[in-house]
Amino acid sequence: MAAAPARRGPGPLVWALGRAVNSVVVRFPSSWRFFRRPVRRFFDSLADGWDERVHSDSAEFLAPLLAALDRIQAIPHRILDIGTGTGAAALELANRYPAAEVVGIDVSPEMIVQAQAKAAGLRGRVRFLVGDIADFEQEEGYDLIAMLNMPPFFESVVTLLRPGGFVVTASSYGSRTPFFTPPALLKRGFERRGLHTVAGGQAGLGSYYVAQRAEAGKRLESI
């Protein structure tokens, strides 16, 4: 008898935690202050061995993020990766945009330790910081803000986005992703805050959404 195929996607505990947090935080952003500490502790506990369990640098895991980037007809100079975890998405962004400055933030210090070890040879092009998007401040702003498997944090993200900049949200396993926000809700949330939808779709097992700030961006170079 043939063995059952390996199940893809997150385990049940990660799925349950992510879905509960995401559904509340998307609709009531101020509730994040109640979730922040338990989420940090939870992911700190999983940091050691995270890449081996989740395969976060695999083509399957990153497929929707890369598909979203294909829809951006510009070259960003400053990029923020929110909820970077062990840094897989940030490193992929640095590889795709070698002239860009990439900053990855995560509330989990242990995840950031793992990410920093990976970036040791990149000579400062990629920086990983312990940080929470709910109160993260950068006066310079960003041309591209990426969120792989994260709640959208609409207000905080739009505040950090430069004129003409892009927001990318991607879910590695579509609706089976723990921190999954339906495309219609992403569209409504970002368009209410002055962005316009660029693209959305499926890639591999996942899905993605891309929006752009309405003003023309002087710091973006056309491809």
C-alpha positions in Angstrom: 0.0 0.0 0.0 1.4 3.4 -1.0 2.3 5.8 1.8 0.1 8.8 2.2 1.6 12.0 0.7 3.3 14.3 3.1 1.0 17.1 4.3 2.0 20.5 3.1 1.5 23.7 5.0 1.6 24.6 8.7 1.0 22.3 11.6 -2.4 22.5 13.4 -1.0 24.5 16.4 0.5 27.2 14.2 -2.6 27.3 12.0 -4.9 27.7 15.0 -2.9 30.5 16.6 -2.4 32.3 13.3 -6.0 32.2 12.2 -7.3 33.4 15.6 -4.9 36.3 15.8 -5.3 37.3 12.2 -9.1 37.3 12.2 -9.2 39.7 15.2 -6.2 42.0 14.4 -7.3 42.7 10.8 -10.6 44.0 12.0 -9.5 45.5 15.3 -5.9 46.6 15.0 -5.7 47.9 18.5 -6.2 44.3 19.8 -2.7 43.5 18.7 -1.3 44.8 22.0 -3.0 41.8 23.7 -1.5 39.3 21.2 2.0 40.6 20.8 3.6 39.0 23.9 2.2 35.5 23.5 2.9 35.6 19.7 6.5 36.6 20.4 7.0 33.8 23.0 5.4 31.3 20.7 7.7 32.0 17.7 10.8 32.4 20.0 10.1 28.8 21.0 10.0 27.6 17.4 12.9 29.6 16.0 15.5 26.8 16.4 14.8 24.4 13.6 12.1 26.6 12.0 13.6 26.4 8.5 13.8 22.7 8.5 10.2 22.3 9.6 8.6 24.9 7.4 11.0 24.9 4.5 10.8 28.7 4.4 13.4 29.1 1.7 11.8 26.6 -0.6 10.4 27.5 -4.1 7.0 26.4 -2.9 7.0 28.6 0.2 8.2 31.7 -1.7 6.2 31.2 -5.0 3.4 33.8 -4.3 5.9 36.4 -3.1 7.9 36.1 -6.3 4.8 36.1 -8.5 3.7 39.4 -6.8 7.1 40.9 -7.4 6.8 40.1 -11.1 3.8 42.4 -11.2 5.9 45.4 -9.9 7.2 47.5 -12.8 9.7 49.4 -10.8 13.0 49.1 -8.9 12.7 49.8 -5.2 15.6 51.4 -3.3 14.4 50.8 0.2 12.5 47.6 1.2 10.8 46.6 4.4 10.0 42.9 5.1 7.5 42.7 7.9 7.4 39.5 10.0 10.6 38.4 8.4 11.0 35.3 10.7 14.3 33.7 9.8 14.8 36.0 6.9 13.9 33.9 3.8 11.8 36.6 2.1 14.2 39.5 2.9 17.1 37.5 1.5 15.1 36.8 -1.6 14.3 40.5 -2.0 17.9 41.4 -1.6 18.8 38.9 -4.3 16.2 40.2 -6.7 17.1 43.9 -6.0 20.9 43.9 -5.5 21.1 47.7 -5.3 18.4 48.0 -2.6 18.6 48.4 1.1 16.5 45.7 2.7 15.3 45.8 6.3 13.6 42.8 7.9 11.7 43.1 11.2 10.1 40.6 13.5 8.7 40.6 17.0 10.6 37.4 17.8 14.2 38.0 19.0 15.1 34.4 18.4 13.9 34.5 14.8 16.0 37.6 14.2 19.1 35.8 15.6 18.5 33.1 13.0 18.1 35.7 10.2 21.1 37.7 11.2 23.3 34.5 10.9 22.2 34.0 7.3 23.0 37.6 6.4 26.5 37.7 7.8 28.1 37.9 4.4 25.9 40.6 2.8 28.0 43.5 4.0 25.1 45.6 5.4 22.8 45.4 2.4 20.3 43.4 4.6 19.6 44.3 8.2 17.5 42.4 10.6 15.9 44.1 13.6 13.6 43.1 16.4 10.7 45.3 15.8 6.9 45.5 15.8 5.2 47.1 12.8 2.5 48.5 15.1 5.0 51.0 16.5 7.8 50.9 14.0 8.9 54.3 12.8 11.2 55.2 9.8 11.1 58.8 8.6 12.6 57.9 5.3 9.9 55.4 4.4 10.0 52.5 1.9 9.5 52.0 -1.8 8.4 48.4 -1.2 6.8 46.8 1.8 6.5 43.0 1.8 4.5 40.8 4.1 4.7 37.0 3.6 2.2 35.2 5.8 1.3 38.2 7.9 -1.7 40.3 8.9 -1.8 43.4 6.8 -1.6 46.1 9.5 -3.1 48.6 7.1 -2.5 51.9 8.9 1.1 51.3 9.9 2.1 50.0 6.5 0.6 52.9 4.5 2.2 55.4 6.9 5.6 53.9 6.1 5.1 53.7 2.3 6.7 56.4 0.1 4.8 58.1 -2.7 4.6 55.7 -5.6 5.6 52.8 -3.4 4.2 49.2 -3.5 2.7 46.9 -0.9 2.9 43.2 -1.4 1.1 40.6 0.8 1.5 36.9 0.0 0.2 33.7 1.6 2.3 30.6 0.9 -0.6 28.3 1.2 -3.5 30.5 0.2 -6.5 30.2 2.6 -4.7 27.4 4.4 -2.1 29.9 5.6 -2.4 30.7 9.3 -2.2 34.5 8.9 -4.4 34.7 5.8 -6.5 37.7 4.9 -9.0 37.3 2.0 -8.2 39.3 -1.1 -11.4 41.3 -1.0 -10.6 42.5 2.5 -7.0 43.4 1.5 -8.4 45.4 -1.5 -10.9 47.2 0.6 -8.5 48.0 3.4 -5.7 49.4 1.3 -8.0 51.3 -1.2 -9.7 53.0 1.7 -6.3 54.4 2.6 -5.5 55.8 -0.8 -3.7 52.9 -2.5 -4.9 51.3 -5.7 -4.9 47.7 -6.5 -2.2 46.6 -9.0 -2.7 42.8 -9.1 -3.8 39.7 -7.3 -3.8 36.1 -8.0 -2.6 32.6 -7.4 0.9 31.1 -7.5 1.6 27.5 -6.7 -0.3 26.7 -3.6 -0.5 30.3 -2.5 -2.0 33.7 -3.3 -0.8 37.3 -3.5 -2.0 40.9 -3.6 -0.2 44.0 -4.8 -1.2 47.7 -4.2 0.5 51.0 -4.9 0.3 54.4 -3.3 -1.5 56.7 -5.6 1.1 59.5 -5.9 3.8 59.1 -8.6 7.0 58.1 -6.9 10.1 60.0 -7.8 12.4 57.5 -6.1 11.3 54.6 -8.3 13.1 53.8 -11.5 11.0 52.4 -14.3 12.1 49.0 -15.6 
